[in-house]
Amino acid sequence: MWTTFKVGVLFALGLVTGGCGFFAREEAPVDFWQPVVDPQEQRLAYIAKGDKTYALFVLNLAEGTERLLVQMDRDIVYPSWSPDGDKLAFMGIQEKDNWDIFVVEVATRSLFRVTTDPAVDANPSWTASGSIVFNSNRGGRWAAFLVNPDGTGLRRLSFDRSTKP
């Protein structure tokens, strides 16, 4: 009886609050997600729904023209501009449940897979010198890593933090 009561309360809360994932409701379109402006403040890179997956787009801010930059078989997230504005790094999935770091040249749309480890490689961010800092759970523990955009020079930046105060 207590379980039935809890389910009834959750259902009523869902109706009152307009629903959630448990209650069928149309999801709002995801456009201009995770926007980042290039260093010259002329272009906006962002994630939006492409043909079948979330893709990487670039908007020319002066002209208002949009260009699809990268669409993969699976989703793309967290774009980051290079310091010169010529490239974007992002997280993408090639194999199921394996997020890696990719770099795309904006002018040519040339795509390069920077990391290939079976661990999750996440949150790429460019350094001023042109390397990419990212998080990874390599070795079963999250840490910060640095890599060149061509995939060379990988090194761990962070140390294992003690759980003791």
C-alpha positions as CSV (number, residue, x, y, z in Angstrom):
1,M,0.0,0.0,0.0
2,W,2.8,2.4,0.9
3,T,4.4,1.8,-2.6
4,T,1.0,2.6,-4.3
5,F,0.7,5.8,-2.3
6,K,4.3,6.9,-3.3
7,V,3.6,6.2,-7.0
8,G,0.3,8.2,-6.7
9,V,2.2,11.1,-5.1
10,L,4.9,11.1,-7.8
11,F,2.3,11.0,-10.5
12,A,0.4,13.9,-9.0
13,L,3.6,15.9,-8.6
14,G,4.4,15.3,-12.2
15,L,1.0,16.6,-13.3
16,V,1.3,19.7,-11.1
17,T,4.8,20.6,-12.1
18,G,4.2,20.0,-15.8
19,G,5.9,16.6,-16.0
20,C,9.4,15.3,-16.2
21,G,11.2,12.4,-17.9
22,F,8.7,9.9,-16.4
23,F,5.7,11.7,-17.9
24,A,5.4,11.9,-21.7
25,R,5.9,15.4,-22.8
26,E,7.6,16.8,-25.9
27,E,11.2,17.8,-25.4
28,A,12.0,21.4,-26.3
29,P,14.4,21.7,-29.3
30,V,18.0,22.0,-28.4
31,D,19.5,24.7,-30.6
32,F,22.6,26.8,-29.9
33,W,23.7,24.5,-27.1
34,Q,27.1,25.0,-25.5
35,P,27.8,28.2,-27.5
36,V,31.4,29.4,-27.8
37,V,32.6,32.6,-29.6
38,D,35.8,32.5,-31.5
39,P,38.8,34.6,-30.3
40,Q,38.1,37.3,-32.9
41,E,34.4,37.4,-31.9
42,Q,33.2,36.8,-35.5
43,R,31.8,33.3,-35.3
44,L,29.8,31.3,-32.8
45,A,30.3,27.5,-32.6
46,Y,27.5,25.5,-31.0
47,I,25.8,22.1,-30.9
48,A,22.4,21.6,-32.5
49,K,20.4,18.7,-33.8
50,G,21.6,17.7,-37.2
51,D,20.0,15.1,-39.5
52,K,20.1,12.3,-36.9
53,T,22.5,13.3,-34.1
54,Y,23.7,16.4,-32.3
55,A,26.2,18.1,-34.6
56,L,28.7,21.0,-34.6
57,F,27.7,24.2,-36.4
58,V,29.3,27.6,-36.9
59,L,27.4,30.8,-37.3
60,N,29.0,33.9,-38.9
61,L,27.8,36.6,-36.6
62,A,28.1,39.5,-39.1
63,E,26.2,37.7,-41.9
64,G,23.9,35.5,-39.8
65,T,24.8,32.4,-42.0
66,E,25.0,29.0,-40.4
67,R,27.3,26.2,-41.6
68,L,27.3,22.5,-40.5
69,L,30.9,21.8,-39.6
70,V,30.8,18.2,-38.3
71,Q,28.1,15.5,-38.1
72,M,29.1,12.1,-36.9
73,D,27.2,8.9,-36.5
74,R,26.8,9.7,-32.8
75,D,26.6,12.9,-30.8
76,I,29.1,15.7,-30.4
77,V,29.4,18.0,-27.3
78,Y,31.6,20.7,-25.7
79,P,33.2,22.6,-28.5
80,S,36.3,24.8,-27.8
81,W,38.0,27.2,-30.1
82,S,41.8,27.1,-30.7
83,P,43.6,30.4,-29.8
84,D,44.0,31.3,-33.5
85,G,40.3,30.5,-34.3
86,D,41.3,28.1,-37.0
87,K,40.2,24.9,-35.2
88,L,37.7,23.6,-32.8
89,A,38.2,20.7,-30.3
90,F,35.2,18.8,-29.1
91,M,34.0,15.5,-27.5
92,G,32.6,12.9,-29.9
93,I,31.7,9.3,-30.0
94,Q,32.9,6.9,-32.7
95,E,32.4,3.6,-30.8
96,K,29.5,3.0,-28.5
97,D,30.1,4.6,-25.0
98,N,33.6,5.8,-26.0
99,W,33.9,9.6,-25.9
100,D,37.1,10.9,-27.4
101,I,38.6,14.3,-28.2
102,F,38.5,15.4,-31.9
103,V,39.8,18.5,-33.7
104,V,38.3,20.0,-36.8
105,E,39.9,22.6,-39.1
106,V,37.1,25.2,-39.6
107,A,38.0,26.3,-43.1
108,T,38.4,22.8,-44.6
109,R,36.3,20.7,-42.2
110,S,39.2,18.3,-42.0
111,L,38.6,16.1,-38.9
112,F,41.2,14.5,-36.7
113,R,40.7,12.1,-33.8
114,V,43.1,13.3,-31.1
115,T,42.5,10.5,-28.5
116,T,41.6,6.8,-29.0
117,D,41.7,5.5,-25.4
118,P,38.7,3.3,-24.3
119,A,38.3,5.6,-21.3
120,V,36.1,8.7,-21.4
121,D,38.0,11.7,-22.6
122,A,36.0,14.8,-21.9
123,N,35.8,18.6,-21.6
124,P,38.5,19.8,-24.1
125,S,39.9,23.3,-23.6
126,W,42.7,24.9,-25.6
127,T,45.7,26.4,-23.9
128,A,47.2,29.7,-25.0
129,S,50.1,27.7,-26.5
130,G,47.8,25.5,-28.6
131,S,47.7,22.3,-26.6
132,I,44.4,20.8,-25.4
133,V,43.6,20.2,-21.7
134,F,40.9,17.6,-21.0
135,N,39.6,15.2,-18.3
136,S,39.8,11.5,-18.6
137,N,39.0,8.5,-16.4
138,R,42.0,6.6,-17.6
139,G,43.1,4.1,-15.0
140,G,39.7,4.3,-13.3
141,R,40.2,7.7,-11.8
142,W,39.4,11.1,-13.2
143,A,42.3,13.3,-13.9
144,A,43.5,16.3,-16.1
145,F,45.6,15.6,-19.1
146,L,47.4,17.7,-21.8
147,V,47.8,16.6,-25.4
148,N,48.9,18.3,-28.7
149,P,46.1,18.6,-31.3
150,D,47.9,16.0,-33.4
151,G,47.6,13.4,-30.6
152,T,51.2,13.5,-29.5
153,G,52.7,14.5,-26.2
154,L,50.0,13.2,-24.0
155,R,50.8,13.8,-20.3
156,R,48.9,13.7,-17.1
157,L,48.8,17.1,-15.3
158,S,47.0,16.3,-12.1
159,F,47.9,14.0,-9.2
160,D,45.8,11.6,-7.2
161,R,44.1,13.6,-4.5
162,S,44.0,12.1,-1.1
163,T,40.5,11.4,0.3
164,K,41.8,12.4,3.8
165,P,41.2,15.9,5.1
